[in-house]
Amino acid sequence: MNEPIFSAETAEAALQSEDNQIRYYAAWWLGKHQVQESCAVLCEALFDERYRIPSGGYPLRRQAARALGKLKNRSAVEALIKACECDDFRLKEAAIQALAVIGDERAINPLLNMMQSNQKQPYEALIEALATLKVDSADSLIKPYLNDSSERIQCAAARYFYLLTQQPQYLERILKFLNHDNMYLRWAAVFDLGAVAHRQAVEAILTAKVPNSLKLLNLKRILETLLEKETHEKETSQLIFQANENLLIQL
């Protein structure tokens, strides 16, 4: 019988369960609670062969990658890079996102190699990761994606070039998607704005037609970025503090 998951020990033990759903939940729990001691077992779960769905994907591997992103532990970098070689598209995406969050430079060359590969890749996640890692040498690889058939990928490319150049034309490209009929594209645009830490981005997020929970999440991301700077924009920070109070009241 499986024990209830209420501690790091029981969660790690649950990863060895015969029940795939329990193992999936255990990986989520370890990431949610940022249990650093679980880094090694989560890295092992990145290569699990037992839990595979009929379409060929690996749900536990994907969840392990997401959990490692929450841990932000640099010792997971090599395993996450290796996981990107799997043909599970969603696992690649989760591993790339985790590498971006961890921010280790060892990920740069593998990510650039993926951008140049002939295989289909999760380009939105790849471009966002290269933007987060501030890889300016990727500009020629990413420029064609400003006109990609996927509007989400266009947004990601605009985010990359705005962070690289601070030119307002790229910010405007993201802003225009806030009025899109597709709800999910509006959400994606808000997340891209949450990465650029600009007053205009704050003001746009506040008026966007998205749930208040998404507004709060992305305002928090901007505030964290501003506070990390030695000389952050005090007026923008104050605007965010006030906006957070107002949004919380509305929830």
C-alpha positions in Angstrom: 0.0 0.0 0.0 1.3 3.5 -0.9 1.8 5.9 2.0 0.2 9.3 1.8 2.7 11.9 0.5 3.3 14.4 3.3 7.1 14.7 3.4 10.2 14.6 1.1 10.8 11.0 2.3 7.4 9.7 1.4 7.4 11.6 -1.9 10.8 10.1 -2.9 9.6 6.7 -1.9 6.4 7.2 -4.0 8.6 7.7 -7.1 9.3 4.0 -6.9 5.6 3.1 -6.7 3.9 0.8 -9.3 1.1 3.4 -9.6 2.1 5.9 -12.4 -0.3 8.5 -11.2 1.2 8.4 -7.7 4.7 8.7 -9.2 3.6 11.7 -11.2 2.1 13.4 -8.2 5.3 12.7 -6.2 7.4 14.5 -8.8 5.0 17.4 -8.7 5.1 17.5 -4.9 8.9 17.6 -4.8 9.0 20.4 -7.2 6.2 22.3 -5.5 8.0 22.2 -2.2 11.4 22.8 -3.8 13.0 19.8 -2.1 16.6 20.3 -3.0 17.6 16.9 -1.7 15.4 15.3 -4.4 17.4 16.6 -7.3 19.2 13.3 -7.9 16.0 11.2 -7.9 14.2 13.7 -10.1 17.1 13.5 -12.6 16.7 9.7 -12.6 13.0 10.2 -13.3 13.9 12.2 -16.4 14.8 8.9 -18.0 12.0 6.7 -16.7 10.8 4.1 -19.2 7.8 2.7 -17.3 5.3 5.5 -17.7 4.6 6.0 -21.4 1.3 6.9 -22.9 0.0 5.5 -26.2 1.0 8.6 -28.2 4.6 8.0 -27.2 5.0 10.7 -24.5 6.5 10.3 -21.0 4.3 12.1 -18.5 6.6 11.4 -15.5 9.7 12.6 -17.3 7.9 15.8 -18.2 6.8 16.4 -14.6 10.3 15.7 -13.4 11.7 18.3 -15.8 9.2 20.9 -14.5 10.0 20.0 -10.9 13.8 20.4 -11.6 13.0 23.9 -13.0 11.3 24.8 -9.7 14.4 23.5 -7.8 16.7 25.7 -9.9 19.5 23.4 -9.0 22.6 23.6 -11.3 23.5 20.0 -10.7 20.5 19.0 -12.9 21.8 20.9 -16.0 23.5 17.9 -17.6 20.6 15.6 -17.1 18.2 18.2 -18.5 20.4 18.7 -21.6 20.4 15.0 -22.1 16.6 14.9 -21.8 16.3 17.3 -24.7 17.5 14.5 -27.0 14.3 12.5 -26.4 11.7 12.5 -29.2 9.0 13.5 -26.7 8.2 17.1 -27.9 6.6 18.1 -24.5 9.5 16.7 -22.5 11.9 18.7 -24.7 9.8 21.8 -24.0 9.7 21.2 -20.2 13.5 20.5 -20.1 14.3 23.7 -22.1 12.1 25.8 -19.8 13.8 24.3 -16.8 17.3 25.1 -18.2 16.1 28.7 -18.8 15.0 29.1 -15.2 18.3 27.6 -13.9 20.3 30.0 -16.0 23.5 27.9 -16.4 25.7 28.8 -19.4 26.3 25.1 -20.1 22.9 25.1 -21.7 23.7 27.7 -24.3 25.5 25.6 -27.0 23.0 22.7 -26.8 20.1 25.1 -27.2 21.8 26.8 -30.2 22.4 23.3 -31.7 18.7 22.6 -31.3 17.8 25.9 -33.1 20.0 24.8 -36.0 18.7 21.2 -36.1 16.7 19.9 -39.1 14.3 18.3 -36.6 11.1 20.0 -35.5 11.7 21.7 -32.1 9.7 23.5 -29.5 10.7 26.9 -30.9 8.7 29.0 -28.6 10.4 27.6 -25.6 13.8 27.6 -27.3 13.6 31.3 -28.2 12.4 32.2 -24.8 15.2 30.3 -23.2 17.8 32.0 -25.4 16.3 35.4 -24.5 16.4 34.6 -20.8 20.0 33.4 -21.1 20.8 36.6 -23.0 22.4 34.8 -26.0 22.9 37.7 -28.4 24.7 35.5 -30.9 21.4 33.8 -31.7 19.9 36.9 -33.4 20.4 35.7 -36.9 18.8 32.3 -36.1 15.8 33.9 -34.4 15.1 36.8 -36.8 13.1 34.7 -39.3 10.7 33.7 -36.5 9.5 37.3 -36.2 7.3 36.3 -39.3 6.6 32.7 -38.3 3.2 31.2 -39.1 2.7 30.7 -35.3 1.8 33.9 -33.6 3.1 32.6 -30.3 6.5 32.0 -31.8 6.3 35.6 -33.3 5.7 36.8 -29.8 8.7 34.9 -28.4 10.9 36.3 -31.1 9.8 39.8 -30.4 10.5 39.3 -26.7 14.0 38.1 -27.6 14.7 41.1 -29.7 13.3 43.6 -27.3 15.4 42.2 -24.5 18.4 42.3 -26.8 17.9 45.8 -28.3 15.3 47.6 -26.1 13.8 48.9 -29.4 10.1 49.8 -28.9 9.1 48.2 -32.2 9.5 44.8 -30.7 7.5 45.6 -27.6 4.7 46.9 -29.8 4.7 43.5 -31.6 3.8 41.8 -28.3 1.3 44.5 -27.2 -0.8 44.0 -30.3 -1.6 40.4 -29.3 -3.2 41.6 -26.1 -6.4 42.3 -28.1 -6.3 39.1 -30.1 -9.6 37.0 -30.2 -7.7 33.9 -29.1 -7.6 33.9 -25.3 -4.5 31.7 -25.1 -2.6 34.0 -27.4 -3.5 36.9 -25.1 -2.2 34.9 -22.1 1.1 34.1 -24.0 1.5 37.8 -24.7 1.1 38.7 -21.0 3.8 36.2 -20.1 6.1 37.7 -22.7 5.4 41.1 -21.2 6.2 39.7 -17.8 9.7 39.0 -19.0 10.6 42.5 -20.2 10.2 44.5 -17.0 9.1 47.8 -18.6 6.6 50.3 -17.3 4.6 50.2 -20.6 4.4 46.4 -20.1 3.0 46.9 -16.6 0.4 49.3 -17.9 -0.6 46.9 -20.7 -0.9 44.0 -18.4 -3.2 45.9 -16.1 -5.7 46.6 -18.9 -5.3 43.3 -20.7 -8.4 41.0 -21.1 -6.9 38.2 -19.0 -7.7 36.8 -15.5 -6.4 38.8 -12.5 -4.4 35.8 -11.4 -2.3 36.0 -14.5 -1.9 39.7 -14.1 -0.7 39.2 -10.5 1.7 36.5 -11.5 3.4 38.5 -14.3 3.5 41.7 -12.2 5.3 39.7 -9.6 7.8 38.5 -12.3 8.4 42.1 -13.4 8.8 43.3 -9.8 11.3 40.6 -9.0 13.4 41.6 -12.1 13.3 45.2 -11.1 14.3 44.5 -7.5 17.3 42.5 -8.7 18.7 45.6 -10.4 21.0 47.8 -8.4 19.1 50.9 -9.5 15.6 49.8 -10.3 12.8 52.0 -11.5 11.1 53.2 -8.2 8.0 54.6 -10.0 7.4 51.3 -11.8 7.8 49.3 -8.7 5.4 51.6 -6.8 2.9 51.2 -9.7 3.1 47.4 -9.3 2.7 47.4 -5.6 -0.4 49.6 -5.9 -1.8 47.4 -8.8 -1.2 44.3 -6.8 -3.3 45.6 -3.9 -6.1 46.6 -6.2 -6.1 43.2 -8.0 -6.0 41.2 -4.8 -9.1 43.1 -3.6 -10.9 42.1 -6.8 -10.1 38.3 -6.4 
